[in-house]
């Protein structure tokens, strides 16, 4: 299978070299922030533009205030999102994507769209596996 780079290798030269596969590689932390369940959802959500904390929490079902806060801090520390605190009462904080964050979010959006497109097949596969296990 060819990759977007045109070769049949699934990873870039840096990955084949072992950097991201190494336990002490700094890219591991970025990977964790970007590809956590909440990180993916925040980044894809921010593709639609700036959102306040409360909007993100309301729109991303199931995320706790603590997890959203931690996710936003990680993404901000990686330079993927901007945090703007407005001097109003009560305090308002707005989040938006940086250019780097937009690029990352666009890649993640492709994955999210693929998952949503394939969910009927995935659910069917899961159900058939469960039926097979029940028959054993």
N, C-alpha and C positions, 0 to 999 in steps of 0.2 A: 504494500500500500504506500503510495507516494504521499509525502507531507507537503505542506504549503511551500517549503523551501525547495521542493522538487526532488529530493532524494528519498530513499526508502527507509532511512533511519528515523525512528520516532522522536528522537530528542536532538537538541542542538549539540554542537561540539562540547560546550561547557558542561552540559549534563552528562554526556558520554564520558567526559573526563572525570566525573564523579563529584563535582562541586556540590550540587543540590542534593546528591545522595549521601554526602558526608554529614555526619551528625552535627558538626560545628560550623556548617555553612550558614552565613547570615541570610541567605535567601530563604532558608527554612522558616524563619520568623515571618517574613513577608508572605510566603506561601500560606502559612497558618492564618494570618490576618485576612488575606484576600479570599481564601477558599473555605473558611468556616461557613456554616449555614448562614449565620447572621451577616458576615462580611460580604458574601455574594449578594444577599438580598439588599443590603444597604447600598452597595455600589450600583446595582442595577436600578434601584429605586431613584438614586440621585442622577441617573441619566436623564430623567424627566425634569431636572432643574433643582434649584435650591429647596431644601426642606428644613423646617424647624424640628427640634428633637421630638416634641410632642406629636408632630405629624408622622414622623418616621415610626414612632412607637405605636401609634394608632393604626397605621397602614400595614405594618409588618406583624401579622398575627402571631401571637405566642412568644414574642421576645419580651423579656423582663427589662425593667429600667436599668438594672445593674448590667445585664449582658449587652444591651444596646450601648450603654455608656462605655464599657470596656472595648466593644467592637469599634466604636467611633474613635476612641483614643488610639487604638492600634493602627487604624487606617490613616489617622492624622499623622502619627509618628512616622509612617512610611511615606508620607508626602502624597497620599492618594486623595485626601479630602482636605478642604479648607473649613475651618471653624471660625465663625464670626459672632462675637458676643455683642449684643446690642444694649446700650445703656438705657434701659427702660425698666419700669416696675410693673408687673413682675419681670424678671430677666428673661430675655429671649435669646436663644442661640440658634444660628442658622448654619447649615452644612451644605457644601457644594463640592463638586469634583474639581480637582486640579487637572491640568492637561494630561498628566501621567495617569491620574485616576480615571479620566474619561477613556483613555486608551485601554486600560485594564478592564473597566466596566463593559466596554464594547465586546471584548473577548469573552467575558463571563456571560454576557447576554446571549451570545451564540449558544453556549452550553445550556443555559436556562431554557431557551427556546427549543433546543433539541430535546431536552428532558420532557417539556410539556407536550411536544409533538409525539414523543414515543411512550408517554405514560400508559396509554391503553395496552401496548405490547408488553410493557414492563409488568403491569398489574396482571395481565393474562398469564405471563410466565410465572409470576409468583403464585398465582392461584393453581396453576397446573402442577407446580412443585409441591404445594401443600396437599393437593388431592393425591398425588403419588405417594407422599409420606404417610398419609392416612390409610392408604390401601395396604401398606407394608405391615 
